[in-house]
Amino acid sequence: MTTVTSEKRAGGPETIAAMYTISRGTLANMRSQGRGPRFYRRGRRVIYFFDDVERWLRSEPCLTIDSIGERPNK
């Protein structure tokens, strides 16, 4: 298991998978399909910046009535 300290700003797929409970296979599939969080390649190594992953996670929220503060008209 990979331990991440708060000083780190980036990590590989195994780090992202552990921190955000997204499987490494899912990350690999999304990369091959051109989907998912922004990533970088350095040789054969894949790197994700935590800011990019968090921005991607927050990009499409599932809105509920309570989360948008409005009630439907009855």
mmCIF file as gemmi writes it, N, C-alpha and C atoms, coordinates in Angstrom:
data_model
loop_
_atom_site.group_PDB
_atom_site.id
_atom_site.type_symbol
_atom_site.label_atom_id
_atom_site.label_alt_id
_atom_site.label_comp_id
_atom_site.label_asym_id
_atom_site.label_entity_id
_atom_site.label_seq_id
_atom_site.pdbx_PDB_ins_code
_atom_site.Cartn_x
_atom_site.Cartn_y
_atom_site.Cartn_z
_atom_site.occupancy
_atom_site.B_iso_or_equiv
_atom_site.pdbx_formal_charge
_atom_site.auth_seq_id
_atom_site.auth_asym_id
_atom_site.pdbx_PDB_model_num
ATOM 1 N N . MET Axp A 1 ? 0.839 -1.176 0 1 0 ? 1 A 1
ATOM 2 C CA . MET Axp A 1 ? 0 0 0 1 0 ? 1 A 1
ATOM 3 C C . MET Axp A 1 ? 0.884 1.238 0 1 0 ? 1 A 1
ATOM 4 N N . THR Axp A 2 ? 0.503 2.238 -0.748 1 0 ? 2 A 1
ATOM 5 C CA . THR Axp A 2 ? 1.271 3.465 -0.878 1 0 ? 2 A 1
ATOM 6 C C . THR Axp A 2 ? 0.828 4.477 0.173 1 0 ? 2 A 1
ATOM 7 N N . THR Axp A 3 ? 1.795 5.056 0.865 1 0 ? 3 A 1
ATOM 8 C CA . THR Axp A 3 ? 1.49 6.106 1.828 1 0 ? 3 A 1
ATOM 9 C C . THR Axp A 3 ? 1.76 7.446 1.186 1 0 ? 3 A 1
ATOM 10 N N . VAL Axp A 4 ? 0.824 8.372 1.331 1 0 ? 4 A 1
ATOM 11 C CA . VAL Axp A 4 ? 0.955 9.685 0.718 1 0 ? 4 A 1
ATOM 12 C C . VAL Axp A 4 ? 1.023 10.727 1.822 1 0 ? 4 A 1
ATOM 13 N N . THR Axp A 5 ? 2.005 11.592 1.726 1 0 ? 5 A 1
ATOM 14 C CA . THR Axp A 5 ? 2.088 12.689 2.678 1 0 ? 5 A 1
ATOM 15 C C . THR Axp A 5 ? 1.456 13.928 2.059 1 0 ? 5 A 1
ATOM 16 N N . SER Axp A 6 ? 1.121 14.882 2.893 1 0 ? 6 A 1
ATOM 17 C CA . SER Axp A 6 ? 0.442 16.075 2.403 1 0 ? 6 A 1
ATOM 18 C C . SER Axp A 6 ? 1.35 16.949 1.545 1 0 ? 6 A 1
ATOM 19 N N . GLU Axp A 7 ? 2.678 16.752 1.602 1 0 ? 7 A 1
ATOM 20 C CA . GLU Axp A 7 ? 3.591 17.558 0.801 1 0 ? 7 A 1
ATOM 21 C C . GLU Axp A 7 ? 3.58 17.149 -0.667 1 0 ? 7 A 1
ATOM 22 N N . LYS Axp A 8 ? 3.136 15.931 -0.961 1 0 ? 8 A 1
ATOM 23 C CA . LYS Axp A 8 ? 3.127 15.464 -2.339 1 0 ? 8 A 1
ATOM 24 C C . LYS Axp A 8 ? 2.025 16.152 -3.128 1 0 ? 8 A 1
ATOM 25 N N . ARG Axp A 9 ? 2.328 16.488 -4.357 1 0 ? 9 A 1
ATOM 26 C CA . ARG Axp A 9 ? 1.336 17.119 -5.223 1 0 ? 9 A 1
ATOM 27 C C . ARG Axp A 9 ? 0.899 16.209 -6.349 1 0 ? 9 A 1
ATOM 28 N N . ALA Axp A 10 ? 1.591 15.081 -6.532 1 0 ? 10 A 1
ATOM 29 C CA . ALA Axp A 10 ? 1.283 14.188 -7.639 1 0 ? 10 A 1
ATOM 30 C C . ALA Axp A 10 ? 1.551 12.746 -7.216 1 0 ? 10 A 1
ATOM 31 N N . GLY Axp A 11 ? 0.958 11.828 -7.971 1 0 ? 11 A 1
ATOM 32 C CA . GLY Axp A 11 ? 1.176 10.422 -7.702 1 0 ? 11 A 1
ATOM 33 C C . GLY Axp A 11 ? 0.824 9.588 -8.91 1 0 ? 11 A 1
ATOM 34 N N . GLY Axp A 12 ? 1.228 8.348 -8.858 1 0 ? 12 A 1
ATOM 35 C CA . GLY Axp A 12 ? 0.926 7.413 -9.928 1 0 ? 12 A 1
ATOM 36 C C . GLY Axp A 12 ? -0.465 6.813 -9.765 1 0 ? 12 A 1
ATOM 37 N N . PRO Axp A 13 ? -0.856 5.96 -10.697 1 0 ? 13 A 1
ATOM 38 C CA . PRO Axp A 13 ? -2.191 5.351 -10.633 1 0 ? 13 A 1
ATOM 39 C C . PRO Axp A 13 ? -2.445 4.589 -9.34 1 0 ? 13 A 1
ATOM 40 N N . GLU Axp A 14 ? -1.431 3.924 -8.796 1 0 ? 14 A 1
ATOM 41 C CA . GLU Axp A 14 ? -1.631 3.176 -7.554 1 0 ? 14 A 1
ATOM 42 C C . GLU Axp A 14 ? -1.933 4.111 -6.382 1 0 ? 14 A 1
ATOM 43 N N . THR Axp A 15 ? -1.312 5.269 -6.354 1 0 ? 15 A 1
ATOM 44 C CA . THR Axp A 15 ? -1.569 6.257 -5.308 1 0 ? 15 A 1
ATOM 45 C C . THR Axp A 15 ? -2.967 6.842 -5.44 1 0 ? 15 A 1
ATOM 46 N N . ILE Axp A 16 ? -3.341 7.2 -6.665 1 0 ? 16 A 1
ATOM 47 C CA . ILE Axp A 16 ? -4.669 7.768 -6.914 1 0 ? 16 A 1
ATOM 48 C C . ILE Axp A 16 ? -5.744 6.735 -6.577 1 0 ? 16 A 1
ATOM 49 N N . ALA Axp A 17 ? -5.524 5.499 -6.973 1 0 ? 17 A 1
ATOM 50 C CA . ALA Axp A 17 ? -6.491 4.434 -6.687 1 0 ? 17 A 1
ATOM 51 C C . ALA Axp A 17 ? -6.695 4.277 -5.186 1 0 ? 17 A 1
ATOM 52 N N . ALA Axp A 18 ? -5.617 4.308 -4.422 1 0 ? 18 A 1
ATOM 53 C CA . ALA Axp A 18 ? -5.717 4.142 -2.971 1 0 ? 18 A 1
ATOM 54 C C . ALA Axp A 18 ? -6.386 5.35 -2.308 1 0 ? 18 A 1
ATOM 55 N N . MET Axp A 19 ? -6.049 6.541 -2.744 1 0 ? 19 A 1
ATOM 56 C CA . MET Axp A 19 ? -6.582 7.748 -2.111 1 0 ? 19 A 1
ATOM 57 C C . MET Axp A 19 ? -8.05 7.992 -2.424 1 0 ? 19 A 1
ATOM 58 N N . TYR Axp A 20 ? -8.463 7.702 -3.655 1 0 ? 20 A 1
ATOM 59 C CA . TYR Axp A 20 ? -9.808 8.07 -4.099 1 0 ? 20 A 1
ATOM 60 C C . TYR Axp A 20 ? -10.707 6.869 -4.369 1 0 ? 20 A 1
ATOM 61 N N . THR Axp A 21 ? -10.282 5.682 -3.983 1 0 ? 21 A 1
ATOM 62 C CA . THR Axp A 21 ? -11.041 4.434 -4.181 1 0 ? 21 A 1
ATOM 63 C C . THR Axp A 21 ? -11.553 4.268 -5.61 1 0 ? 21 A 1
ATOM 64 N N . ILE Axp A 22 ? -10.658 4.508 -6.55 1 0 ? 22 A 1
ATOM 65 C CA . ILE Axp A 22 ? -10.91 4.239 -7.969 1 0 ? 22 A 1
ATOM 66 C C . ILE Axp A 22 ? -9.908 3.159 -8.347 1 0 ? 22 A 1
ATOM 67 N N . SER Axp A 23 ? -10.358 2.067 -8.929 1 0 ? 23 A 1
ATOM 68 C CA . SER Axp A 23 ? -9.421 0.982 -9.221 1 0 ? 23 A 1
ATOM 69 C C . SER Axp A 23 ? -8.41 1.39 -10.287 1 0 ? 23 A 1
ATOM 70 N N . ARG Axp A 24 ? -7.232 0.771 -10.213 1 0 ? 24 A 1
ATOM 71 C CA . ARG Axp A 24 ? -6.192 1.052 -11.207 1 0 ? 24 A 1
ATOM 72 C C . ARG Axp A 24 ? -6.667 0.676 -12.597 1 0 ? 24 A 1
ATOM 73 N N . GLY Axp A 25 ? -7.452 -0.398 -12.698 1 0 ? 25 A 1
ATOM 74 C CA . GLY Axp A 25 ? -7.99 -0.818 -13.986 1 0 ? 25 A 1
ATOM 75 C C . GLY Axp A 25 ? -8.937 0.217 -14.575 1 0 ? 25 A 1
ATOM 76 N N . THR Axp A 26 ? -9.766 0.806 -13.72 1 0 ? 26 A 1
ATOM 77 C CA . THR Axp A 26 ? -10.674 1.855 -14.179 1 0 ? 26 A 1
ATOM 78 C C . THR Axp A 26 ? -9.886 3.054 -14.677 1 0 ? 26 A 1
ATOM 79 N N . LEU Axp A 27 ? -8.855 3.448 -13.943 1 0 ? 27 A 1
ATOM 80 C CA . LEU Axp A 27 ? -8.014 4.562 -14.387 1 0 ? 27 A 1
ATOM 81 C C . LEU Axp A 27 ? -7.371 4.254 -15.735 1 0 ? 27 A 1
ATOM 82 N N . ALA Axp A 28 ? -6.885 3.025 -15.904 1 0 ? 28 A 1
ATOM 83 C CA . ALA Axp A 28 ? -6.259 2.627 -17.171 1 0 ? 28 A 1
ATOM 84 C C . ALA Axp A 28 ? -7.277 2.657 -18.311 1 0 ? 28 A 1
ATOM 85 N N . ASN Axp A 29 ? -8.487 2.159 -18.049 1 0 ? 29 A 1
ATOM 86 C CA . ASN Axp A 29 ? -9.537 2.18 -19.078 1 0 ? 29 A 1
ATOM 87 C C . ASN Axp A 29 ? -9.888 3.609 -19.47 1 0 ? 29 A 1
ATOM 88 N N . MET Axp A 30 ? -10.025 4.479 -18.484 1 0 ? 30 A 1
ATOM 89 C CA . MET Axp A 30 ? -10.362 5.866 -18.783 1 0 ? 30 A 1
ATOM 90 C C . MET Axp A 30 ? -9.244 6.536 -19.585 1 0 ? 30 A 1
ATOM 91 N N . ARG Axp A 31 ? -7.994 6.257 -19.251 1 0 ? 31 A 1
ATOM 92 C CA . ARG Axp A 31 ? -6.88 6.838 -20.024 1 0 ? 31 A 1
ATOM 93 C C . ARG Axp A 31 ? -6.941 6.383 -21.476 1 0 ? 31 A 1
ATOM 94 N N . SER Axp A 32 ? -7.199 5.098 -21.699 1 0 ? 32 A 1
ATOM 95 C CA . SER Axp A 32 ? -7.223 4.584 -23.077 1 0 ? 32 A 1
ATOM 96 C C . SER Axp A 32 ? -8.393 5.129 -23.877 1 0 ? 32 A 1
ATOM 97 N N . GLN Axp A 33 ? -9.466 5.524 -23.193 1 0 ? 33 A 1
ATOM 98 C CA . GLN Axp A 33 ? -10.655 6.071 -23.857 1 0 ? 33 A 1
ATOM 99 C C . GLN Axp A 33 ? -10.625 7.593 -23.944 1 0 ? 33 A 1
ATOM 100 N N . GLY Axp A 34 ? -9.585 8.205 -23.401 1 0 ? 34 A 1
ATOM 101 C CA . GLY Axp A 34 ? -9.495 9.666 -23.421 1 0 ? 34 A 1
ATOM 102 C C . GLY Axp A 34 ? -10.455 10.322 -22.449 1 0 ? 34 A 1
ATOM 103 N N . ARG Axp A 35 ? -10.809 9.615 -21.379 1 0 ? 35 A 1
ATOM 104 C CA . ARG Axp A 35 ? -11.729 10.128 -20.366 1 0 ? 35 A 1
ATOM 105 C C . ARG Axp A 35 ? -10.993 10.231 -19.04 1 0 ? 35 A 1
ATOM 106 N N . GLY Axp A 36 ? -11.706 10.714 -18.034 1 0 ? 36 A 1
ATOM 107 C CA . GLY Axp A 36 ? -11.154 10.738 -16.682 1 0 ? 36 A 1
ATOM 108 C C . GLY Axp A 36 ? -10.29 11.954 -16.412 1 0 ? 36 A 1
ATOM 109 N N . PRO Axp A 37 ? -9.571 11.912 -15.294 1 0 ? 37 A 1
ATOM 110 C CA . PRO Axp A 37 ? -8.763 13.07 -14.909 1 0 ? 37 A 1
ATOM 111 C C . PRO Axp A 37 ? -7.557 13.252 -15.831 1 0 ? 37 A 1
ATOM 112 N N . ARG Axp A 38 ? -7.091 14.479 -15.91 1 0 ? 38 A 1
ATOM 113 C CA . ARG Axp A 38 ? -5.899 14.787 -16.699 1 0 ? 38 A 1
ATOM 114 C C . ARG Axp A 38 ? -4.715 14.01 -16.127 1 0 ? 38 A 1
ATOM 115 N N . PHE Axp A 39 ? -3.872 13.485 -17.006 1 0 ? 39 A 1
ATOM 116 C CA . PHE Axp A 39 ? -2.678 12.771 -16.566 1 0 ? 39 A 1
ATOM 117 C C . PHE Axp A 39 ? -1.518 13.136 -17.469 1 0 ? 39 A 1
ATOM 118 N N . TYR Axp A 40 ? -0.336 12.78 -17.035 1 0 ? 40 A 1
ATOM 119 C CA . TYR Axp A 40 ? 0.892 13.08 -17.776 1 0 ? 40 A 1
ATOM 120 C C . TYR Axp A 40 ? 1.709 11.807 -17.89 1 0 ? 40 A 1
ATOM 121 N N . ARG Axp A 41 ? 2.462 11.709 -18.955 1 0 ? 41 A 1
ATOM 122 C CA . ARG Axp A 41 ? 3.37 10.574 -19.138 1 0 ? 41 A 1
ATOM 123 C C . ARG Axp A 41 ? 4.803 11.081 -19.093 1 0 ? 41 A 1
ATOM 124 N N . ARG Axp A 42 ? 5.613 10.39 -18.356 1 0 ? 42 A 1
ATOM 125 C CA . ARG Axp A 42 ? 7.06 10.621 -18.34 1 0 ? 42 A 1
ATOM 126 C C . ARG Axp A 42 ? 7.687 9.273 -18.652 1 0 ? 42 A 1
ATOM 127 N N . GLY Axp A 43 ? 7.991 9.088 -19.926 1 0 ? 43 A 1
ATOM 128 C CA . GLY Axp A 43 ? 8.434 7.768 -20.364 1 0 ? 43 A 1
ATOM 129 C C . GLY Axp A 43 ? 7.252 6.822 -20.282 1 0 ? 43 A 1
ATOM 130 N N . ARG Axp A 44 ? 7.405 5.731 -19.559 1 0 ? 44 A 1
ATOM 131 C CA . ARG Axp A 44 ? 6.31 4.783 -19.381 1 0 ? 44 A 1
ATOM 132 C C . ARG Axp A 44 ? 5.5 5.059 -18.121 1 0 ? 44 A 1
ATOM 133 N N . ARG Axp A 45 ? 5.956 5.995 -17.333 1 0 ? 45 A 1
ATOM 134 C CA . ARG Axp A 45 ? 5.296 6.312 -16.06 1 0 ? 45 A 1
ATOM 135 C C . ARG Axp A 45 ? 4.124 7.277 -16.27 1 0 ? 45 A 1
ATOM 136 N N . VAL Axp A 46 ? 3.012 6.992 -15.608 1 0 ? 46 A 1
ATOM 137 C CA . VAL Axp A 46 ? 1.827 7.849 -15.653 1 0 ? 46 A 1
ATOM 138 C C . VAL Axp A 46 ? 1.762 8.614 -14.335 1 0 ? 46 A 1
ATOM 139 N N . ILE Axp A 47 ? 1.519 9.92 -14.443 1 0 ? 47 A 1
ATOM 140 C CA . ILE Axp A 47 ? 1.469 10.78 -13.261 1 0 ? 47 A 1
ATOM 141 C C . ILE Axp A 47 ? 0.173 11.58 -13.273 1 0 ? 47 A 1
ATOM 142 N N . TYR Axp A 48 ? -0.463 11.643 -12.117 1 0 ? 48 A 1
ATOM 143 C CA . TYR Axp A 48 ? -1.657 12.468 -11.912 1 0 ? 48 A 1
ATOM 144 C C . TYR Axp A 48 ? -1.326 13.527 -10.872 1 0 ? 48 A 1
ATOM 145 N N . PHE Axp A 49 ? -1.74 14.758 -11.105 1 0 ? 49 A 1
ATOM 146 C CA . PHE Axp A 49 ? -1.661 15.782 -10.071 1 0 ? 49 A 1
ATOM 147 C C . PHE Axp A 49 ? -2.962 15.726 -9.28 1 0 ? 49 A 1
ATOM 148 N N . PHE Axp A 50 ? -2.856 15.787 -7.956 1 0 ? 50 A 1
ATOM 149 C CA . PHE Axp A 50 ? -4.035 15.677 -7.103 1 0 ? 50 A 1
ATOM 150 C C . PHE Axp A 50 ? -5.067 16.753 -7.427 1 0 ? 50 A 1
ATOM 151 N N . ASP Axp A 51 ? -4.619 17.956 -7.74 1 0 ? 51 A 1
ATOM 152 C CA . ASP Axp A 51 ? -5.554 19.035 -8.097 1 0 ? 51 A 1
ATOM 153 C C . ASP Axp A 51 ? -6.394 18.654 -9.313 1 0 ? 51 A 1
ATOM 154 N N . ASP Axp A 52 ? -5.765 18.03 -10.316 1 0 ? 52 A 1
ATOM 155 C CA . ASP Axp A 52 ? -6.497 17.62 -11.526 1 0 ? 52 A 1
ATOM 156 C C . ASP Axp A 52 ? -7.52 16.534 -11.211 1 0 ? 52 A 1
ATOM 157 N N . VAL Axp A 53 ? -7.148 15.588 -10.359 1 0 ? 53 A 1
ATOM 158 C CA . VAL Axp A 53 ? -8.07 14.504 -10.002 1 0 ? 53 A 1
ATOM 159 C C . VAL Axp A 53 ? -9.253 15.071 -9.233 1 0 ? 53 A 1
ATOM 160 N N . GLU Axp A 54 ? -8.99 15.954 -8.279 1 0 ? 54 A 1
ATOM 161 C CA . GLU Axp A 54 ? -10.078 16.531 -7.497 1 0 ? 54 A 1
ATOM 162 C C . GLU Axp A 54 ? -10.978 17.42 -8.346 1 0 ? 54 A 1
ATOM 163 N N . ARG Axp A 55 ? -10.411 18.147 -9.287 1 0 ? 55 A 1
ATOM 164 C CA . ARG Axp A 55 ? -11.215 18.966 -10.197 1 0 ? 55 A 1
ATOM 165 C C . ARG Axp A 55 ? -12.119 18.064 -11.034 1 0 ? 55 A 1
ATOM 166 N N . TRP Axp A 56 ? -11.584 16.955 -11.518 1 0 ? 56 A 1
ATOM 167 C CA . TRP Axp A 56 ? -12.364 16.01 -12.309 1 0 ? 56 A 1
ATOM 168 C C . TRP Axp A 56 ? -13.491 15.397 -11.463 1 0 ? 56 A 1
ATOM 169 N N . LEU Axp A 57 ? -13.193 15.033 -10.23 1 0 ? 57 A 1
ATOM 170 C CA . LEU Axp A 57 ? -14.205 14.44 -9.361 1 0 ? 57 A 1
ATOM 171 C C . LEU Axp A 57 ? -15.349 15.412 -9.091 1 0 ? 57 A 1
ATOM 172 N N . ARG Axp A 58 ? -15.039 16.692 -8.974 1 0 ? 58 A 1
ATOM 173 C CA . ARG Axp A 58 ? -16.056 17.7 -8.668 1 0 ? 58 A 1
ATOM 174 C C . ARG Axp A 58 ? -16.761 18.236 -9.915 1 0 ? 58 A 1
ATOM 175 N N . SER Axp A 59 ? -16.336 17.825 -11.097 1 0 ? 59 A 1
ATOM 176 C CA . SER Axp A 59 ? -16.844 18.422 -12.327 1 0 ? 59 A 1
ATOM 177 C C . SER Axp A 59 ? -18.284 18.048 -12.656 1 0 ? 59 A 1
ATOM 178 N N . GLU Axp A 60 ? -18.763 16.906 -12.239 1 0 ? 60 A 1
ATOM 179 C CA . GLU Axp A 60 ? -20.118 16.488 -12.566 1 0 ? 60 A 1
ATOM 180 C C . GLU Axp A 60 ? -20.827 15.939 -11.333 1 0 ? 60 A 1
ATOM 181 N N . PRO Axp A 61 ? -21.253 16.817 -10.436 1 0 ? 61 A 1
ATOM 182 C CA . PRO Axp A 61 ? -21.923 16.335 -9.229 1 0 ? 61 A 1
ATOM 183 C C . PRO Axp A 61 ? -23.323 15.822 -9.541 1 0 ? 61 A 1
ATOM 184 N N . CYS Axp A 62 ? -23.787 14.936 -8.708 1 0 ? 62 A 1
ATOM 185 C CA . CYS Axp A 62 ? -25.179 14.479 -8.779 1 0 ? 62 A 1
ATOM 186 C C . CYS Axp A 62 ? -25.972 15.405 -7.87 1 0 ? 62 A 1
ATOM 187 N N . LEU Axp A 63 ? -26.702 16.308 -8.468 1 0 ? 63 A 1
ATOM 188 C CA . LEU Axp A 63 ? -27.447 17.286 -7.698 1 0 ? 63 A 1
ATOM 189 C C . LEU Axp A 63 ? -28.756 16.695 -7.183 1 0 ? 63 A 1
ATOM 190 N N . THR Axp A 64 ? -29.049 17.025 -5.942 1 0 ? 64 A 1
ATOM 191 C CA . THR Axp A 64 ? -30.307 16.625 -5.334 1 0 ? 64 A 1
ATOM 192 C C . THR Axp A 64 ? -31.084 17.883 -4.981 1 0 ? 64 A 1
ATOM 193 N N . ILE Axp A 65 ? -32.315 17.714 -4.631 1 0 ? 65 A 1
ATOM 194 C CA . ILE Axp A 65 ? -33.129 18.865 -4.243 1 0 ? 65 A 1
ATOM 195 C C . ILE Axp A 65 ? -32.486 19.588 -3.07 1 0 ? 65 A 1
ATOM 196 N N . ASP Axp A 66 ? -32.004 18.843 -2.102 1 0 ? 66 A 1
ATOM 197 C CA . ASP Axp A 66 ? -31.396 19.453 -0.929 1 0 ? 66 A 1
ATOM 198 C C . ASP Axp A 66 ? -30.067 20.127 -1.243 1 0 ? 66 A 1
ATOM 199 N N . SER Axp A 67 ? -29.307 19.588 -2.191 1 0 ? 67 A 1
ATOM 200 C CA . SER Axp A 67 ? -28.001 20.173 -2.478 1 0 ? 67 A 1
ATOM 201 C C . SER Axp A 67 ? -28.084 21.475 -3.266 1 0 ? 67 A 1
ATOM 202 N N . ILE Axp A 68 ? -29.171 21.691 -3.996 1 0 ? 68 A 1
ATOM 203 C CA . ILE Axp A 68 ? -29.303 22.954 -4.727 1 0 ? 68 A 1
ATOM 204 C C . ILE Axp A 68 ? -30.188 23.946 -3.989 1 0 ? 68 A 1
ATOM 205 N N . GLY Axp A 69 ? -30.765 23.524 -2.854 1 0 ? 69 A 1
ATOM 206 C CA . GLY Axp A 69 ? -31.52 24.43 -2.009 1 0 ? 69 A 1
ATOM 207 C C . GLY Axp A 69 ? -32.887 24.798 -2.532 1 0 ? 69 A 1
ATOM 208 N N . GLU Axp A 70 ? -33.422 24.064 -3.462 1 0 ? 70 A 1
ATOM 209 C CA . GLU Axp A 70 ? -34.748 24.388 -4.002 1 0 ? 70 A 1
ATOM 210 C C . GLU Axp A 70 ? -35.667 23.196 -3.803 1 0 ? 70 A 1
ATOM 211 N N . ARG Axp A 71 ? -36.902 23.507 -3.628 1 0 ? 71 A 1
ATOM 212 C CA . ARG Axp A 71 ? -37.942 22.491 -3.514 1 0 ? 71 A 1
ATOM 213 C C . ARG Axp A 71 ? -38.809 22.55 -4.764 1 0 ? 71 A 1
ATOM 214 N N . PRO Axp A 72 ? -39.229 21.417 -5.29 1 0 ? 72 A 1
ATOM 215 C CA . PRO Axp A 72 ? -40.113 21.456 -6.467 1 0 ? 72 A 1
ATOM 216 C C . PRO Axp A 72 ? -41.464 22.044 -6.097 1 0 ? 72 A 1
ATOM 217 N N . ASN Axp A 73 ? -42.1 22.695 -7.056 1 0 ? 73 A 1
ATOM 218 C CA . ASN Axp A 73 ? -43.444 23.237 -6.846 1 0 ? 73 A 1
ATOM 219 C C . ASN Axp A 73 ? -44.449 22.086 -6.88 1 0 ? 73 A 1
ATOM 220 N N . LYS Axp A 74 ? -45.364 22.119 -5.925 1 0 ? 74 A 1
ATOM 221 C CA . LYS Axp A 74 ? -46.384 21.042 -5.89 1 0 ? 74 A 1
ATOM 222 C C . LYS Axp A 74 ? -47.714 21.569 -6.335 1 0 ? 74 A 1
